Amino acid sequence: MDKTTVEEKMLAILADICADDIVYEERDIDLFDAGLLDSMAAIEVLVSIEDEFGVEIAPTEHERNEMNTVNKIIHQVCARL
């Protein structure tokens, strides 16, 4: 799967979970600080990544600041494909 496809799918997942299209425009904002993600939503993101891409990322595998922006999340998914 190419990076563009991963980006498109992740943006759709994050827009749905965050309930905000800002993720398409502000890909480097801290989703937690902006109030778009909390711990439960973060788990939902990880489950969605596993369902969509077959990539398992354990909640304890990374610090929050390693997966707190759209671009960082996309990077983590691409690195595992």
Residue pairs with C-beta under 8 A, 6 or more apart in sequence:
1 53
1 81
3 74
3 78
6 53
6 74
6 77
6 78
6 81
7 74
9 52
9 53
10 49
10 70
10 73
10 74
10 77
11 23
11 24
11 70
13 45
13 48
13 49
13 52
14 23
14 31
14 45
14 70
14 73
15 21
15 23
15 24
17 37
17 41
17 44
17 45
17 48
18 31
18 36
18 37
18 41
19 36
20 36
22 29
22 34
22 36
23 31
23 36
23 70
26 70
27 69
27 70
27 71
28 69
28 70
28 71
29 36
29 69
29 70
30 68
30 69
31 37
31 68
31 69
31 70
32 38
32 42
32 64
32 68
33 68
37 45
37 68
42 59
42 64
42 67
43 59
45 73
46 57
46 58
46 59
49 55
49 57
49 73
49 77
50 56
50 57
53 77
53 80
53 81
55 77
55 80
55 81
57 67
57 76
57 77
57 80
62 76
66 72
66 76
67 73
67 76
